[in-house]
Amino acid sequence: MTPRTSAFSLELFFLGLVCASSPFTAQSNKQLPPKAVRGQEVLPSPYRSVKPTEPAISASRDQNVDVLVATRRNRRLDFFDADSLELLGSFAIHHLAASVFPSPNGRTLYIQQAATPDGNSCCALFSLDLTTKVMCLMIEPSNLPVPTPDGLKIFTQRGNVGIDVFDAKTLVRLPTIQAPGVYRLSVSPNSRWLFGTSSWRGPSLDIFDLRSGTLARRHILPKGSWPRGEWLGDKFYVHALEGGRSLLWMVTPEAETLGSPVEINLPNLPESRGPHFVGTIDWRKPCVSV
């Protein structure tokens, strides 16, 4: 196996873990005509079924199939059976697809890709409805899309111009949340709070109240650190490197201060290696991967 193939296998595994229990129906080739939805551009989305006559890979509209979703920038979005890893089918998408994120119910995918099928710049943000097979341009440029767990809103950023908000059902733009930075965003499990870690004009952890759409709190992190964070239950864990020290904070939305961090012993890696990412093992204990 060549390094190129190995790298693709890792990319495929990473991207594939984003989607589960999505409706999937094998069909013959067809092209949907473009149409307009609330002034948004809706693009035709050609769909190709790999084995349209194979019953083992098809499902009725009333059934769900656990699938893995992946792209390797080859203008295809591939769907694999989560158990057998058999290729189920593909959507034709745009050039330079960089990431794929599912809605909470698995019925919509959010794709970062070129704004036009043959475009050479990234990234515009599209929604792909897996029921209608219609792909809709949402915004350009965009950061990573972040849907709320209740499936009602989607957040992203175009840069240092606040946080863009969309209605997840209609894709209508909602009022922008004024924000002082560019973030890696995470929504609380109850969809009430939006946490953003930033190393630009920070480093900081900024907490936004989604009921009022305002910045509620800003926690300053050690200078020069590269913070990342994840939700674990109703608590948010923030990790940052400071002078070779690996620091971990547990933060609740109501916390007025960060408190003292826990120092984690990690291998002696150079800081140029980049930040270590906070994750979870069994949803009860935080971990840091290197």
Secondary structure, DSSP 8 states (H G I E B T S, - for coil): --HHHHHHHHHHHHHHTT--SB-------B-----EETTEEEE---EEESSTT-GGG---TT--B-EEEE--SSSEEEEEETTT--EEEEEE--TT--EEEE-TTSSEEEEEE-SSTT--S--EEEEEETTTTEEEEEESS----EE-TTSSEEEE-SSSS-EEEEETTT--EEEEE--SS--EEEE-TTS-EEEEEESTT-SEEEEEETTTTEEEEEEE--TT---EEEEETTEEEEEEEETTEEEEEEE-TT-SS----EEE------GGG---EEEESSSSSEEEE-
